[in-house]
Amino acid sequence: MTLENRLIEEMKQAMKKGDKLRLDVIRLLRAAIKNVEIDKGKINDEGIQTIVQQQVKQWTDALEDYKKGERQDLIEETQQKIRILQEYLPQQLDDAELKKIIIQVKEEAGMDQLGPLIGKVKQEVGNKAEGNRIATLARDLLNN
């Protein structure tokens, strides 16, 4: 089942169960997907996962603002939204696995520059690791 079909099925289930939060999150995600498809044409599961990652990042940024403003009601709701979105992402690599991949790419390509190394690792891992995690670990490995 494609990710798009899964979203449609889970949206129907959320409607039946009356799960308003899940329904809202899925609708927002599907709207973001449709906006990208209008611009770029039909996208695959990997493209959808990229959109999910962007949404997670937006909600994570909003979460930081809510914490600064001490808005506990919004903090809890936003954390739930992030958890729902993360269900549509592949299993994320842990730091040890990601370091191993960074070292492997660095040695194979002979890269000592941060930017190209991050780009190459991002191609290698796809949506299994966030760009900022890759950048942080790559920076640490290059500085040591």
Backbone torsions as a table, in degrees:
resi	resn	phi	psi	omega
1	MET	NA	131.5	179.2
2	THR	-72.6	161.7	-179.6
3	LEU	-64.2	-36.1	178.8
4	GLU	-63.9	-43.2	177.8
5	ASN	-65.0	-38.0	178.2
6	ARG	-62.5	-41.7	178.7
7	LEU	-62.3	-41.8	-179.9
8	ILE	-63.9	-45.3	179.8
9	GLU	-63.5	-43.4	-179.1
10	GLU	-70.9	-27.9	175.0
11	MET	-66.5	-43.1	177.9
12	LYS	-61.7	-43.2	179.6
13	GLN	-63.8	-40.8	179.4
14	ALA	-63.7	-37.3	177.1
15	MET	-63.5	-46.0	-178.6
16	LYS	-64.0	-39.0	-177.8
17	LYS	-81.8	-14.7	-177.1
18	GLY	75.9	26.3	179.6
19	ASP	-84.1	86.4	-173.0
20	LYS	-62.6	-41.7	-177.9
21	LEU	-62.8	-49.7	179.5
22	ARG	-61.3	-41.8	179.4
23	LEU	-61.3	-45.1	179.2
24	ASP	-62.1	-43.4	-179.2
25	VAL	-63.4	-46.0	-179.4
26	ILE	-65.1	-41.2	178.8
27	ARG	-62.7	-43.7	177.6
28	LEU	-61.6	-41.6	179.4
29	LEU	-64.9	-45.1	179.3
30	ARG	-63.9	-34.7	177.4
31	ALA	-66.1	-41.3	177.9
32	ALA	-63.8	-39.5	177.8
33	ILE	-63.5	-45.2	179.8
34	LYS	-61.9	-39.6	178.9
35	ASN	-61.6	-41.4	178.6
36	VAL	-67.8	-41.1	179.9
37	GLU	-64.9	-32.0	176.7
38	ILE	-63.4	-41.2	-178.5
39	ASP	-77.5	-43.1	-169.1
40	LYS	-114.7	-5.5	-176.1
41	GLY	90.4	-177.5	-177.0
42	LYS	-56.0	136.0	178.8
43	ILE	-116.7	157.0	-178.5
44	ASN	-93.7	-175.0	-178.9
45	ASP	-59.3	-38.7	-179.9
46	GLU	-64.8	-38.7	176.2
47	GLY	-64.0	-40.0	177.6
48	ILE	-65.1	-41.0	178.9
49	GLN	-63.4	-34.6	176.7
50	THR	-63.7	-41.5	177.6
51	ILE	-64.7	-40.5	177.9
52	VAL	-61.1	-43.0	178.5
53	GLN	-60.9	-40.2	178.1
54	GLN	-63.0	-41.3	179.1
55	GLN	-65.4	-41.9	178.2
56	VAL	-60.6	-43.0	179.4
57	LYS	-62.7	-43.2	178.6
58	GLN	-61.3	-43.9	-179.8
59	TRP	-69.8	-33.5	177.6
60	THR	-65.8	-41.4	176.4
61	ASP	-62.7	-42.9	178.5
62	ALA	-63.4	-37.8	179.5
63	LEU	-59.3	-42.2	178.0
64	GLU	-60.8	-41.8	178.2
65	ASP	-64.3	-41.4	179.9
66	TYR	-64.9	-36.2	178.0
67	LYS	-66.5	-40.5	177.9
68	LYS	-62.9	-37.4	179.9
69	GLY	-85.1	0.5	-179.8
70	GLU	53.2	45.1	178.7
71	ARG	-97.6	82.0	-174.4
72	GLN	-59.3	-36.6	179.7
73	ASP	-62.4	-43.3	179.6
74	LEU	-73.8	-31.6	178.7
75	ILE	-61.5	-49.7	-177.7
76	GLU	-64.3	-43.5	-179.8
77	GLU	-64.0	-42.3	-179.4
78	THR	-66.3	-39.7	176.8
79	GLN	-61.7	-38.5	177.3
80	GLN	-65.5	-41.0	178.9
81	LYS	-62.5	-42.4	179.6
82	ILE	-62.9	-42.9	179.0
83	ARG	-62.0	-40.9	179.0
84	ILE	-63.0	-46.6	-179.5
85	LEU	-62.9	-38.0	-177.8
86	GLN	-66.0	-18.7	176.2
87	GLU	-64.6	-21.4	-177.4
88	TYR	-97.2	5.4	177.8
89	LEU	-102.4	152.6	175.0
90	PRO	-67.8	162.4	178.1
91	GLN	-56.7	126.3	-177.8
92	GLN	-77.3	143.9	177.1
93	LEU	-71.6	142.0	174.9
94	ASP	-80.6	171.1	-174.3
95	ASP	-61.1	-37.9	-178.9
96	ALA	-64.3	-45.4	179.0
97	GLU	-64.4	-40.9	-178.8
98	LEU	-66.6	-40.4	176.7
99	LYS	-61.0	-41.6	-180.0
100	LYS	-60.4	-43.2	179.4
101	ILE	-66.5	-41.5	179.2
102	ILE	-61.6	-44.7	179.1
103	ILE	-63.1	-43.9	-179.8
104	GLN	-61.2	-47.1	179.8
105	VAL	-64.2	-41.0	-179.4
106	LYS	-61.7	-44.5	-178.6
107	GLU	-71.9	-41.9	-178.9
108	GLU	-65.6	-41.8	-176.4
109	ALA	-93.4	-10.2	-179.0
110	GLY	62.8	39.4	-176.1
111	MET	-92.5	133.0	175.3
112	ASP	-120.3	-0.8	179.4
113	GLN	-99.7	137.6	-173.4
114	LEU	-64.1	-50.3	-175.5
115	GLY	-56.5	-56.0	179.2
116	PRO	-62.3	-33.8	179.2
117	LEU	-64.7	-45.2	179.1
118	ILE	-61.0	-44.3	179.9
119	GLY	-60.6	-44.3	-179.0
120	LYS	-66.5	-41.4	178.8
121	VAL	-66.0	-40.6	179.3
122	LYS	-60.7	-39.9	175.9
123	GLN	-62.9	-39.0	-177.0
124	GLU	-68.0	-44.5	-173.6
125	VAL	-94.0	-16.5	179.7
126	GLY	62.7	-129.5	-177.4
127	ASN	-92.8	16.9	-178.8
128	LYS	-88.0	-1.1	176.3
129	ALA	-154.8	143.0	178.9
130	GLU	-77.1	149.2	-178.5
131	GLY	-59.6	-37.9	-179.1
132	ASN	-69.6	-32.2	175.0
133	ARG	-67.0	-42.8	178.6
134	ILE	-60.5	-46.4	-178.3
135	ALA	-61.6	-44.8	-179.0
136	THR	-62.6	-47.9	-179.3
137	LEU	-67.4	-39.4	179.2
138	ALA	-65.5	-41.3	179.2
139	ARG	-62.0	-44.7	178.8
140	ASP	-60.8	-43.5	-179.1
141	LEU	-67.7	-37.0	179.9
142	LEU	-72.7	-31.1	-179.0
143	ASN	-79.5	-14.9	-179.3
144	ASN	-95.9	NA	NA
